[in-house]
Amino acid sequence: MFTSSDEKHIFALSKTKVFKIPVQSCSEFVTCGWCLFTKDPYCGWCFLEERCSTRDACPANKEWISASSGEQCPHVEDITPTAMSVWEIETLNITVSNVLQGVKVSCLFHSNEIEGDFNHTEKAEVSSDGLSVKCRPTNISAIENKIKGSLEMKIAILANSSTTTIEGKFTIYRCETFVRCLDCTAKNWKCKWCPFSNQCTNRTCDNKSINTTEDCPRTINYTVVANGQDVVHDSDGSVYFSSGRSYTINITGTNLLEPKTTLNSLKYSCKIVVSGTHDVWFNRTYFNHGSLVCFLGKEGLSKITSQKDKLVATVQLMWGGSPVYGVAEQGFSVIIYTCDGLTKPAYNCGHCKSFALYQPHFNCQWCGKACVDSNEICNNTACDDPIITKVYPLSAHMNATTLIEITGVNLGSSFNDTIDSVTVAGKACDSIESGYIPGIK
């Protein structure tokens, strides 16, 4: 194998042929990333012409990045400011990794986060050392009404009208479109939250203003009380509301505002959001020395469950028309139930009584002929005799051990009720706890 005098080719010999082979194949790599990834000592990225080439094939040698040098592709190193308001468009100072001297430079602003892609080109000013660019996105006003909250805007640096992919990004925001204190103050933006009007603005609030997320009102914890006692949660932590009781929710938090007494001023309110149906507002919500108390009478819950035995709902704390940030912002889940609706069938005393042992979060008791809230005064809690509705199988071999299923009504309220209580043809039948369903099987 031999090298040509200009060292651009090598000659390889076989028994019958001589092959002239270029020492490089730079043009095969169409992106800067692939070009530099090869680490080919002959290749480099000629970034003003957007191609992979040898050094001598790149007209401006100083803009050639060697694949073997360990350098990065051309990129934006810094943009200031990183965010700006639609009402205060600023000039961007962009630091680039490669020198842009002696070329015409422009900035292409584009975003696909809004309806109808936005593309806008502005002439750029290059610094004397060629390592920084200044440009101003003057046409942002054309899309300001489409910006809800914030928008990521991309910027591409174009040299000599090429498609040079030196890209960066910054944020455009519109204060008045933020609907939460947390979003309004989350970044180092020129926005402030006006809590007594529930608005974000870049101007001055009429009363108090909030400038940082740490000062936003937020809820921390809640307790639910019925009849002077904390409500029992199930093993998953879910809260259960009986339609036969009234409930008080105590909510603690930080930076909770004391409502003004003037007419039309914002107030706190609690509501139950029932998916797919409607909202039910608590009867009263009042501010109490930095915390909040919400009261809901049983008549409100009975309206919710009039058509169903059990509903999954959410309790939310509102300030005016907006949820308060914290544990109550998304709301905490509650399950609203009726005792008679839970009992299957409704006249199954054993099933109703089993709740106290197996599901104590259901506050139910048997009273006469119905399952009712355990808070009701009742003088007759006795169950009627068991009723058998099905026995399976109806036959068995006399010398075999047979599993028999018995279903019906009032078949005990706990497994212990069935021990030594069942006989078949005068013979005791051993109950199996794993197959027992209180009151039913």
N, C-alpha and C positions, 0 to 999 in steps of 0.2 A: 504494500500500500504506500502511495506517494502523495505528497501535497503539492498543489500548484504554486507557482512563484508568487501569486498574489494572496496565497493562503485562504482563498475563498472556496476551493474545491479540493477533493481528494480523489485519487485514482486507485481503483481496485481492479485487479487482474484475475481472470479465470483462464482456463486452458485455451479458450477460443475467443474471448472478448476482453475489452478494456472499458471499465465503467467510470464516468466522470460524475461525481456526486457532490452537490453543494454541502458545505460544512454546517449549514443552518437551514431551518425551514420556518423562519419567523412568521411569514405571512399566513401560515396555517392557523395562528392563534388570533382570534377576532376580538377578544376582550383583553383589557389590561390585566385583569385577574389571572386569566390563563397564561398570558404572556410572561408575567413575572413568576408564576408558579413553576414554570419549566426550569428556572434557574440556568437557562442556556447562556453560557458566557458570550455568545455572539449576538444574542437578542436583547431588545429592550423596548420600552413603550414610548413611542413618539406621540406624546399626549396632545399636542396642538393639532395633529393630523389624525388622531384616533386610530392608530394602527401599530402593530408590532413589527419592528424592523431592526436592521443592523444600525450601528451608530452612524456610519457614513451615508445611510439612506434617509436619515432624518435631517431635514434642512437646517433646523436650529438645534445644533448639537447639545446645547445646554438644557434643552427641554426633553432630552432623551434619558429615560430611567432604565438603568441596567437591570436585567433579570437576575444577575448574580450578585447584586449589591446589597440585597436585603431591604431595599427601600419599598415604601408602600405606593399604591396607585395614587394619582392626584385626588385630593380630598379637601374638604373644608375642615379647618382645625378649630375655628371658633366663630360664633355669631353673637353680636351684641346690638341691640337687646335681644333676649331670647323670646320675649313676648311683648305685644303692644295692643293697645285698645283701638277699636275701629274709629274712635273719636279723636285719636291722637297718633296719626301715622308718623313714624320716625324713620330716619335714615339708618339703614343697617350697615354695620362695620363687619366685614367678612374677612377673616384671615385664612389664606389658602396655603397649601403645602408646597406649591411650585410657582416659580417666577412667571409673571404674566406681562413682562415688559415688551413694548414694541408691537402689541397686538390690540385690536379693537375688542373690547369686552362688554358684554351685556348680561343682564340678569333675567332669567325666565322664572316667573312665579307661577306655580300651578298647584291645584288641589282637586282631589276627586272625592272629598268628603261631603260635598254639597251637590244638590241637584243640578246637573249640567256642569261638566268639568270647567274649571276656571284656569285660563292660561293668559298670562300677561307679561310682556317683555319691556324692560326699562334699560336705558343706557347706563353704564356703570363708570365710575371714576376709579382709576387704578393708582395706588400709591407710588412714590418715586422708586421704592425698592421692588415693586412688582409683587409683593407678598400680601397685600390687602386690597380689598375692593369695597367701594361704597355704592349703595343703590337704595332707592326708596320706592316701595310698592304703592304708587299714587292711585292706582285704579281699584283699591280695596273697596272704595265707596260703592262700586257697582254690585257688590255681593253682601253688603253689610246687613241687609234685611234677611238674608238666608242664614246668617250665623246665629246659632242657638247655643249659648254658652261659650265654648271655645272651638277653634278650628286649627288643625295642623296645616301649615302652609309650607310647601317644599320650594326650594330655590336652587336653580341650576345655573352655574357660571358658564357662559358661552364665550369662547374665544374665536375671533375671526368668523363669527356666525356659524361655527361648527356645532356638532352635537356633543361637545366635550362633557363628559359625565362627572363634573365636580359638583357634588350636591350637598345641601344641608337643609335644615328645617328650623322653623320658628313657629310661634303660636300667635294667632289673632283672636282676641276675645271681645265680648260685648257684655259689659257689666249688667245691664238691665234685663238680660235674658236668663240670668241665674235665679233659681227659685229657692235655693237653700243657702243659709248662712255658711255652711261648710264649704259649698262649692264656690261661693262668692269670695271667700277669704283664703281658699286652700293654697293658692300660689302667690308668688311675689308680684301681684298685679295691682294696678291702681284702682281697685274696687273697694267699696266698703258696704257693709250690711246695715240697713236701717230697720232695727227690730220692731219698732212700733208701727211700721207700715208694711213689714214683710217684703222689702224690696232691696235689690242690689243696685248700687249707683256708683258713678264716677264723680258725682257732685257732692253736695253737703246734705246730710240728713237733717230733718227738722228738729229731731230730739237727739237721743243717744245714737252713736254709731259704733260698729264693731269692725275692727281691722284685721284681726287674727283669728284663726280657727280655735285657739285656746279659749277665746272669750265668747264663743258661740254657746247659746243655751243648749244643754243636753241632759237627758235623763240617764240615771245610773242604775236604779233598782226599783222594784215594785213589790208590794205584798197585796194579796187579795184576802179580804175578811168577809165572813158571813156569820151573822149571829154572834159577833164578838170573838170569833175564833178564826185563825188562819185556815184557808182552804187547803184540803189535802190534795197533793199532786200524785199522779201515778208514777210508775217506775221510770218513764221517759221524761218526767218533769212537766207533763201537760197539765193545764188547769181546767177543771170541770165546773161548769155553771149549771145548777139545777133551775129549771123554769119556775120552780116553786119557792125561790128565795130571792132576797135582795142582796146586793153586793156592794162593798166599798173597796176601792183600789187606792192604795197610798203609794204615790210616786215620788221618789227623791231624785235630785239632780244637782247640777252646778250651773251658775249663771242664769237660773230661771228668773224671768222678769216678773215683777209685780205689776199686774194689769192696772191701767189707769181707770179712773171712775168716770171719765168724761163720756159723753154720748158718742156712739159709733166707734169707740176705741176697741182694739183687738182684745179678745178674751181667750182663756184656755177652755177646751172642751174635750171630753172623751167620747169615743164612739166605738160601736161594734160593727165591723165590716163583715157581712155575710156574703161569701162568694156566690155570684150568680143570682142573688136576690136583691137585698137592699141594705142600707145602713140604719143602725139604731143608735140614737144619741143618748148618752147618760142623762139622768134627770138633773143632776147638779155636778158642777166641777168648780172647785174654789181653791184659791191660793192660801197656803197656810205656813207662814214663816219660812219661805224658801222651798217648800215642797208643795205637792198638789194632792187633792183628795177628790176622787170621782165616785159618785153614787148612782147606782142603777136599781130601780125598783123591779120587783118580780113581774109586774104587769108588762114591762117592756120585753122581757125574755119570753113570756108566754106567747106574745105575738109572733116572735121569730119561729118558735117550734110548733106552731099550730098545725103545720102540715107534715112535719117530720119528727121522728123520735130522737134524732141526734144530728147536730150540725157542727162542722168545723168553721170557726170564725176567727177574727183577729181584732184585738183591742188596740186602738191608736189614740195617742194624745195629740191634740191639734192646738196650734197657736194661730188664731184666725183661720185661714184656709189651708195652712201648711202643717205637715207633721213635724213634731219636735225631734231633733236629732238625738240618737242614743238608743237605749233598749226598747223604747216605745216608738221609734221612727217607723220601722217596718211593721211594728205591732207585735204583740206576743199572742201566741195561739191559745185559743180557748175552745173547749168542746161543750156545746150547750145541749142539754138532754132533758127528756121527760121520763119520769120513772115508769109510768104506765106504758110508754112507747118502747122502753127497753125490755120489758117483760114479755116473753114469748111462750105461749099466747098471753094476752093481757090478764087472764084470770089464773095464771100459774103462780100461786102463792110461794111455792118452794123456790122458783127461779128468782122472784123478787127478794126473798129473805137471804138468798145466797150472796147478794151484793155486799152485805155487811162484812162477810168473811173473805170472799175472794176478790172483790173490787170495791174497797172501802171509799174510793174517790166518788162513787155514786152514793149520794145521800138518800137512800130509799128505805121504805118500810111497808109492810103489808097492813092494810087497814080495811077490815070488813071484806069487801069484794074487789079491791083495787090496790095497785102499787102506787104509793104517794110519797112525797118528800118527807123525810124523817123528822122535819121540823114541825109537821102538823100534829096536833093533839089527837090521839086515837085511843079508844077503849077496847077495841076488838082486833087483836093481831094474830088470832089463831087461824091456821090453815084448814081447809076442808080435807076430806079423805083423799088418798091418791086415786087417780084415774089412769088405768092402763089402756092405751090406744093401739099398741102393737107388740107382739111377741114373735121373735124370729130366732131359730127355726121353730116350726110347729111340731117337729118330730125329731127323735134321736134314738140311737141304739142304746138298749138298756145297760150294756156293759161299757159304754164309751163315756169319755169326759167331753162334755159339749159346752161350747160358749154360747150363752143365750143373751140376746139383746132385748131389753124391755124399754119401751118409750111410752111417754104419757105426760101427765100433769100432776104436780105436787109430789114428785118422787124425791122428797127430802130437799133440804137446803144446803147440806154438807155431806161429804162422803160418809162421815160417822153415822149419819141417819140410816144408812143402808146396811150397816154391819149387823148380821144376824136378824135381818128384817125381811129377807126374801126366802121363800121355800117353793120348791117344785115337787109336786106329788108328795107333799109332807116332808121332803128332805131339804135340809138347809143348803142354801146356794151361797157360795163365797163371792162377795163383790170384788170387782177389779177397779182400783182407783183410777188407773190411767184412762179407762173408758167412761168414767162418770162425768155426766153433764148435769150440774145442779138443777133439780126440779124437772128435768126433761128426759134423761136417759140413765 
